[in-house]
């Protein structure tokens, strides 16, 4: 199991054991140089899936050389797009099919990972992505998949789900199957050094949201709770340090490890209403996902905390993380937790007002209806309907700070 903090796992390998799959994690500065020897154990003819931005920076080319030094044949697909669609995945499938690959490697953020997983579904099982919308719909074995994240955010490197959008509706399809889980994940903090500060902030906040949402869903369990608590501790303590000093590899490594723990938590317990609210903001006006989920998270946490059991969980997280005293009342501890989220959002320069992203109050009804249709809403710890979503969106229109919005709502 990968239960350790960053200081405990330098350059070592661990396994995350799931219900039906085991995943090897290789963590440490410079471990990307081991990618060739690792991949050689899985196949000889690999597809490297990434995006054009990373290609411009030269990262895939360097990785290709590492693979070729181990006598591996490499086919590069660098056309992954943000929020991949069925058609973009199909383009990847065509390249993979023509190259007769026996191994897939994803390099980049969540979009590259999702594209690689989506390609694996179709290449191994045929059909189209909509055929796998849901859980466990792939009947045939899949190719080995190695995940190499260059961002600390989505946690896709520790998940068996591919999030692919329908071309016509932009609705995200969650296509999950234990066979799609990466066989090996390589976590090298040095790969995150070239990230722009804005990307570091958005992906870090996304990972923070993953940790806090997966802690309280209706599917939460001891395994997901362990990963989520570790994730929150690593991220909330170290992400501000990365903002302060982007070259701080120790803190970057801790956030990267935290994001992967959060991904492992999602794999076991899903997400909730904050992600349901975020997706319509991205679909309607292109708000970056990390910004969208970050700005709605405090209000969703306050909404959920009105449920006694969820309030207790938030309070315990705050105590374990040193944000509240061991004997502090649940209500106080939860307020401290939400205040810490607001503090990190401020450091990340994420606004708490929908007006700053061009939204109008007249859009609240349509946003709420779209949020209610999102699959993650069903896992929210407190039952939530369109009326609740309307109220939550309306709370995001004042131009007050995140802290003031929460205080005014109390």
URSULFEN-V385137 format. One record per residue. N is the residue number from 1. RES is the residue in three letters. D_CENTER is the distance of its C-alpha to the mean C-alpha in Angstrom with 1 decimal. Layout:
n:N res:RES d_center:D_CENTER
n:N res:RES d_center:D_CENTER
//
This chain:
n:1 res:UNK d_center:19.7
n:2 res:UNK d_center:17.4
n:3 res:UNK d_center:18.5
n:4 res:UNK d_center:19.4
n:5 res:UNK d_center:18.8
n:6 res:UNK d_center:18.6
n:7 res:UNK d_center:22.4
n:8 res:UNK d_center:23.0
n:9 res:UNK d_center:21.3
n:10 res:UNK d_center:22.7
n:11 res:UNK d_center:23.1
n:12 res:UNK d_center:23.0
n:13 res:UNK d_center:21.5
n:14 res:UNK d_center:20.2
n:15 res:UNK d_center:19.4
n:16 res:UNK d_center:16.9
n:17 res:UNK d_center:19.1
n:18 res:UNK d_center:18.0
n:19 res:UNK d_center:20.4
n:20 res:UNK d_center:21.3
n:21 res:UNK d_center:19.6
n:22 res:UNK d_center:19.5
n:23 res:UNK d_center:17.1
n:24 res:UNK d_center:18.4
n:25 res:UNK d_center:16.6
n:26 res:UNK d_center:18.5
n:27 res:UNK d_center:17.9
n:28 res:UNK d_center:20.0
n:29 res:UNK d_center:21.3
n:30 res:UNK d_center:22.7
n:31 res:UNK d_center:21.6
n:32 res:UNK d_center:20.8
n:33 res:UNK d_center:24.6
n:34 res:UNK d_center:24.5
n:35 res:UNK d_center:22.5
n:36 res:UNK d_center:25.8
n:37 res:UNK d_center:27.3
n:38 res:UNK d_center:24.1
n:39 res:UNK d_center:23.9
n:40 res:UNK d_center:27.6
n:41 res:UNK d_center:27.3
n:42 res:UNK d_center:25.3
n:43 res:UNK d_center:27.1
n:44 res:UNK d_center:29.3
n:45 res:UNK d_center:28.3
n:46 res:UNK d_center:24.7
n:47 res:UNK d_center:22.7
n:48 res:UNK d_center:20.5
n:49 res:UNK d_center:17.8
n:50 res:UNK d_center:16.6
n:51 res:UNK d_center:17.3
n:52 res:UNK d_center:20.5
n:53 res:UNK d_center:19.3
n:54 res:UNK d_center:18.7
n:55 res:UNK d_center:21.9
n:56 res:UNK d_center:23.7
n:57 res:UNK d_center:22.7
n:58 res:UNK d_center:24.0
n:59 res:UNK d_center:21.1
n:60 res:UNK d_center:21.4
n:61 res:UNK d_center:25.2
n:62 res:UNK d_center:25.1
n:63 res:UNK d_center:23.0
n:64 res:UNK d_center:25.4
n:65 res:UNK d_center:28.3
n:66 res:UNK d_center:26.9
n:67 res:UNK d_center:26.6
n:68 res:UNK d_center:30.0
n:69 res:UNK d_center:31.6
n:70 res:UNK d_center:30.8
n:71 res:UNK d_center:32.7
n:72 res:UNK d_center:29.7
n:73 res:UNK d_center:29.9
n:74 res:UNK d_center:27.0
n:75 res:UNK d_center:26.3
n:76 res:UNK d_center:24.0
n:77 res:UNK d_center:22.0
n:78 res:UNK d_center:20.6
n:79 res:UNK d_center:20.3
n:80 res:UNK d_center:16.7
n:81 res:UNK d_center:16.0
n:82 res:UNK d_center:13.4
n:83 res:UNK d_center:12.6
n:84 res:UNK d_center:14.5
n:85 res:UNK d_center:17.5
n:86 res:UNK d_center:19.8
n:87 res:UNK d_center:22.3
n:88 res:UNK d_center:20.1
n:89 res:UNK d_center:19.1
n:90 res:UNK d_center:22.8
n:91 res:UNK d_center:23.7
n:92 res:UNK d_center:21.7
n:93 res:UNK d_center:23.4
n:94 res:UNK d_center:26.7
n:95 res:UNK d_center:26.3
n:96 res:UNK d_center:25.2
n:97 res:UNK d_center:28.1
n:98 res:UNK d_center:30.7
n:99 res:UNK d_center:29.7
n:100 res:UNK d_center:29.9
n:101 res:UNK d_center:27.0
n:102 res:UNK d_center:26.5
n:103 res:UNK d_center:23.1
n:104 res:UNK d_center:19.9
n:105 res:UNK d_center:17.8
n:106 res:UNK d_center:14.6
n:107 res:UNK d_center:14.6
n:108 res:UNK d_center:12.3
n:109 res:UNK d_center:8.8
n:110 res:UNK d_center:6.8
n:111 res:UNK d_center:10.1
n:112 res:UNK d_center:12.2
n:113 res:UNK d_center:10.5
n:114 res:UNK d_center:10.8
n:115 res:UNK d_center:14.3
n:116 res:UNK d_center:15.2
n:117 res:UNK d_center:14.4
n:118 res:UNK d_center:16.2
n:119 res:UNK d_center:19.0
n:120 res:UNK d_center:19.4
n:121 res:UNK d_center:19.8
n:122 res:UNK d_center:22.5
n:123 res:UNK d_center:24.1
n:124 res:UNK d_center:24.6
n:125 res:UNK d_center:25.3
n:126 res:UNK d_center:26.5
n:127 res:UNK d_center:26.3
n:128 res:UNK d_center:23.6
n:129 res:UNK d_center:20.0
n:130 res:UNK d_center:21.3
n:131 res:UNK d_center:23.1
n:132 res:UNK d_center:20.0
n:133 res:UNK d_center:18.5
n:134 res:UNK d_center:18.1
n:135 res:UNK d_center:18.1
n:136 res:UNK d_center:20.4
n:137 res:UNK d_center:22.3
n:138 res:UNK d_center:22.6
n:139 res:UNK d_center:26.1
n:140 res:UNK d_center:26.4
n:141 res:UNK d_center:24.9
n:142 res:UNK d_center:22.3
n:143 res:UNK d_center:22.5
n:144 res:UNK d_center:21.0
n:145 res:UNK d_center:17.6
n:146 res:UNK d_center:16.7
n:147 res:UNK d_center:13.2
n:148 res:UNK d_center:13.6
n:149 res:UNK d_center:10.7
n:150 res:UNK d_center:12.4
n:151 res:UNK d_center:9.7
n:152 res:UNK d_center:8.2
n:153 res:UNK d_center:4.9
n:154 res:UNK d_center:1.9
n:155 res:UNK d_center:4.0
n:156 res:UNK d_center:5.5
n:157 res:UNK d_center:8.6
n:158 res:UNK d_center:9.2
n:159 res:UNK d_center:9.0
n:160 res:UNK d_center:11.9
n:161 res:UNK d_center:10.7
n:162 res:UNK d_center:11.2
n:163 res:UNK d_center:10.6
n:164 res:UNK d_center:13.9
n:165 res:UNK d_center:16.0
n:166 res:UNK d_center:19.6
n:167 res:UNK d_center:21.8
n:168 res:UNK d_center:24.1
n:169 res:UNK d_center:22.3
n:170 res:UNK d_center:18.8
n:171 res:UNK d_center:17.7
n:172 res:UNK d_center:14.3
n:173 res:UNK d_center:15.2
n:174 res:UNK d_center:13.0
n:175 res:UNK d_center:14.8
n:176 res:UNK d_center:14.5
n:177 res:UNK d_center:16.9
n:178 res:UNK d_center:17.2
n:179 res:UNK d_center:18.9
n:180 res:UNK d_center:15.9
n:181 res:UNK d_center:14.2
n:182 res:UNK d_center:14.5
n:183 res:UNK d_center:17.8
n:184 res:UNK d_center:17.2
n:185 res:UNK d_center:14.4
n:186 res:UNK d_center:15.8
n:187 res:UNK d_center:14.4
n:188 res:UNK d_center:16.8
n:189 res:UNK d_center:16.4
n:190 res:UNK d_center:19.1
n:191 res:UNK d_center:16.9
n:192 res:UNK d_center:15.1
n:193 res:UNK d_center:18.5
n:194 res:UNK d_center:19.1
n:195 res:UNK d_center:16.2
n:196 res:UNK d_center:17.8
n:197 res:UNK d_center:17.6
n:198 res:UNK d_center:16.2
n:199 res:UNK d_center:13.1
n:200 res:UNK d_center:12.8
n:201 res:UNK d_center:13.1
n:202 res:UNK d_center:10.7
n:203 res:UNK d_center:7.7
n:204 res:UNK d_center:9.1
n:205 res:UNK d_center:9.6
n:206 res:UNK d_center:6.2
n:207 res:UNK d_center:5.6
n:208 res:UNK d_center:9.1
n:209 res:UNK d_center:8.8
n:210 res:UNK d_center:6.6
n:211 res:UNK d_center:9.5
n:212 res:UNK d_center:12.1
n:213 res:UNK d_center:11.4
n:214 res:UNK d_center:11.2
n:215 res:UNK d_center:14.3
n:216 res:UNK d_center:16.5
n:217 res:UNK d_center:15.8
n:218 res:UNK d_center:18.9
n:219 res:UNK d_center:17.6
n:220 res:UNK d_center:17.0
n:221 res:UNK d_center:19.0
n:222 res:UNK d_center:20.1
n:223 res:UNK d_center:17.7
n:224 res:UNK d_center:14.5
n:225 res:UNK d_center:16.3
n:226 res:UNK d_center:17.0
n:227 res:UNK d_center:13.5
n:228 res:UNK d_center:12.3
n:229 res:UNK d_center:15.4
n:230 res:UNK d_center:15.1
n:231 res:UNK d_center:11.6
n:232 res:UNK d_center:13.1
n:233 res:UNK d_center:16.3
n:234 res:UNK d_center:14.9
n:235 res:UNK d_center:12.8
n:236 res:UNK d_center:15.5
n:237 res:UNK d_center:18.2
n:238 res:UNK d_center:17.1
n:239 res:UNK d_center:15.1
n:240 res:UNK d_center:18.5
n:241 res:UNK d_center:20.2
n:242 res:UNK d_center:18.2
n:243 res:UNK d_center:19.1
n:244 res:UNK d_center:22.6
n:245 res:UNK d_center:22.9
n:246 res:UNK d_center:20.4
n:247 res:UNK d_center:22.4
n:248 res:UNK d_center:21.8
n:249 res:UNK d_center:20.4
n:250 res:UNK d_center:20.6
n:251 res:UNK d_center:18.3
n:252 res:UNK d_center:15.9
n:253 res:UNK d_center:15.9
n:254 res:UNK d_center:15.4
n:255 res:UNK d_center:12.2
n:256 res:UNK d_center:11.0
n:257 res:UNK d_center:12.1
n:258 res:UNK d_center:10.6
n:259 res:UNK d_center:7.0
n:260 res:UNK d_center:8.1
n:261 res:UNK d_center:10.0
n:262 res:UNK d_center:7.4
n:263 res:UNK d_center:5.9
n:264 res:UNK d_center:9.7
n:265 res:UNK d_center:10.3
n:266 res:UNK d_center:8.4
n:267 res:UNK d_center:10.4
n:268 res:UNK d_center:13.4
n:269 res:UNK d_center:13.3
n:270 res:UNK d_center:11.1
n:271 res:UNK d_center:10.3
n:272 res:UNK d_center:13.1
n:273 res:UNK d_center:15.0
n:274 res:UNK d_center:13.0
n:275 res:UNK d_center:10.6
n:276 res:UNK d_center:14.0
n:277 res:UNK d_center:15.5
n:278 res:UNK d_center:13.0
n:279 res:UNK d_center:13.1
n:280 res:UNK d_center:17.0
n:281 res:UNK d_center:16.9
n:282 res:UNK d_center:15.0
n:283 res:UNK d_center:17.3
n:284 res:UNK d_center:20.5
n:285 res:UNK d_center:20.4
n:286 res:UNK d_center:17.6
n:287 res:UNK d_center:15.9
n:288 res:UNK d_center:12.9
n:289 res:UNK d_center:9.8
n:290 res:UNK d_center:9.1
n:291 res:UNK d_center:12.8
n:292 res:UNK d_center:13.1
n:293 res:UNK d_center:10.9
n:294 res:UNK d_center:12.4
n:295 res:UNK d_center:15.9
n:296 res:UNK d_center:16.0
n:297 res:UNK d_center:14.5
n:298 res:UNK d_center:17.9
n:299 res:UNK d_center:20.0
n:300 res:UNK d_center:18.0
n:301 res:UNK d_center:18.2
n:302 res:UNK d_center:21.9
n:303 res:UNK d_center:22.4
n:304 res:UNK d_center:21.0
n:305 res:UNK d_center:23.0
n:306 res:UNK d_center:26.2
n:307 res:UNK d_center:25.7
n:308 res:UNK d_center:27.5
n:309 res:UNK d_center:25.4
n:310 res:UNK d_center:22.0
n:311 res:UNK d_center:23.9
n:312 res:UNK d_center:25.0
n:313 res:UNK d_center:21.6
n:314 res:UNK d_center:20.4
n:315 res:UNK d_center:23.7
n:316 res:UNK d_center:23.4
n:317 res:UNK d_center:20.0
n:318 res:UNK d_center:21.8
n:319 res:UNK d_center:24.7
n:320 res:UNK d_center:23.0
n:321 res:UNK d_center:21.2
n:322 res:UNK d_center:24.5
n:323 res:UNK d_center:24.0
n:324 res:UNK d_center:26.8
n:325 res:UNK d_center:30.0
n:326 res:UNK d_center:30.5
n:327 res:UNK d_center:32.9
n:328 res:UNK d_center:31.4
n:329 res:UNK d_center:31.4
n:330 res:UNK d_center:28.2
n:331 res:UNK d_center:28.4
n:332 res:UNK d_center:28.8
n:333 res:UNK d_center:26.0
n:334 res:UNK d_center:23.5
n:335 res:UNK d_center:24.8
n:336 res:UNK d_center:24.2
n:337 res:UNK d_center:20.5
n:338 res:UNK d_center:20.0
n:339 res:UNK d_center:22.1
n:340 res:UNK d_center:19.9
n:341 res:UNK d_center:16.9
n:342 res:UNK d_center:19.4
n:343 res:UNK d_center:20.6
n:344 res:UNK d_center:17.2
n:345 res:UNK d_center:16.8
n:346 res:UNK d_center:20.3
n:347 res:UNK d_center:19.8
n:348 res:UNK d_center:16.9
n:349 res:UNK d_center:19.5
n:350 res:UNK d_center:17.6
n:351 res:UNK d_center:20.4
n:352 res:UNK d_center:20.7
n:353 res:UNK d_center:22.9
n:354 res:UNK d_center:22.3
n:355 res:UNK d_center:25.6
n:356 res:UNK d_center:24.3
n:357 res:UNK d_center:22.2
n:358 res:UNK d_center:25.2
n:359 res:UNK d_center:24.9
n:360 res:UNK d_center:28.1
n:361 res:UNK d_center:29.0
n:362 res:UNK d_center:30.4
n:363 res:UNK d_center:26.9
n:364 res:UNK d_center:25.9
n:365 res:UNK d_center:27.3
n:366 res:UNK d_center:25.5
n:367 res:UNK d_center:22.1
n:368 res:UNK d_center:22.8
n:369 res:UNK d_center:23.9
n:370 res:UNK d_center:20.8
n:371 res:UNK d_center:18.5
n:372 res:UNK d_center:20.7
n:373 res:UNK d_center:20.2
n:374 res:UNK d_center:16.4
n:375 res:UNK d_center:15.7
n:376 res:UNK d_center:13.6
n:377 res:UNK d_center:16.7
n:378 res:UNK d_center:18.6
n:379 res:UNK d_center:16.6
n:380 res:UNK d_center:17.1
n:381 res:UNK d_center:19.5
n:382 res:UNK d_center:22.1
n:383 res:UNK d_center:23.4
n:384 res:UNK d_center:22.7
n:385 res:UNK d_center:24.6
n:386 res:UNK d_center:25.2
n:387 res:UNK d_center:27.5
n:388 res:UNK d_center:25.0
n:389 res:UNK d_center:22.5
n:390 res:UNK d_center:25.4
n:391 res:UNK d_center:26.2
n:392 res:UNK d_center:22.8
n:393 res:UNK d_center:22.6
n:394 res:UNK d_center:26.1
n:395 res:UNK d_center:25.3
n:396 res:UNK d_center:23.2
n:397 res:UNK d_center:26.2
n:398 res:UNK d_center:28.2
n:399 res:UNK d_center:27.9
n:400 res:UNK d_center:28.0
n:401 res:UNK d_center:25.6
n:402 res:UNK d_center:22.7
n:403 res:UNK d_center:24.9
n:404 res:UNK d_center:27.9
n:405 res:UNK d_center:26.2
n:406 res:UNK d_center:25.2
n:407 res:UNK d_center:28.8
n:408 res:UNK d_center:30.4
n:409 res:UNK d_center:28.7
n:410 res:UNK d_center:30.0
//
